[in-house]
Amino acid sequence: MKEVLEYIIKGIVKNPEDVKIVELVEENSKVFEVFLNDEDVGQVIGKDGRTIKSINILLNALAGPKNEKYVLRVIR
């Protein structure tokens, strides 16, 4: 799932070489910390958080019946 997220994020940003994703496990969910260049943060979050919410929905849909929950954190 990390590779899918990385592919999506790199397709959105202006500086794909600066994208770094760290996968953590917290309680009942997997947390992906997305490190970005400062000028790409707004692009990934989107207006009112719509872009990042859509990516999160997509990841959770791809999880299917695994019952895994994914959380995204955008970090500068």
N, C-alpha and C positions, 0 to 999 in steps of 0.2 A: 504494500500500500504506500510505503514511503516513496518508491520509485514513481508511482502514478502521481502522487502529490508534487513531487519534484518536477515532473514533466509538465504538469498544468501550470505551476508557478513560473517556471522558466519561460513558458510561452506567453506570459502576461507582461513580465517585467522588461525594462530597458537594459538592465545589467544582469543577465542570467549567470554570469561568472561569479557574482557575489552571493548567489543563493546558497544557503546551507540549511539543511533540515536535520534536526536531532529528534530521535524517537525516545519517548519516556513512557513508563507505565505507572499510572496513579490510580489506586483503588480499582474500579471496574472499567477503566477506559485507557486508551492509548492517547498520549499527548504528543503532538508534533509541534516543536518549536521551530518556527520559520524565521531565519535570520536573513535580512534584506539590506540592500543599500538604502540610505535615507530617502533618496528620491523615488524609490519604488514602493514605499510603504503605502502611500495613498492609492496607488494603482491596484495593489492587491486587496486592500480593504474595500475600496469602492465607495460609492455614495451611500451613506447611511449603513455601511457594512454589508451591502448586498452581494458584492463579489465574494468575500470571504465566507459568508453564510451559504452561498450557492456551492462553493467548493466543499464546504463541510457536509452539506446535504448529499452531494455526489459521493463523497467518501463513505458516508454511512450507508448509502444505497448500494454501493459496490461491496460492502461487507456482507450483505445478504443475510442469510440465516445464522451467521456466526454469533450474533448478538454482541458484537464488539462495538463500543462507542468510541468515536474519534473526536478529539478536541484540538483545535488549532490555536496557536498563540503566535502572533506576529511580533517579532523582536527586531529592533533596529541595530 
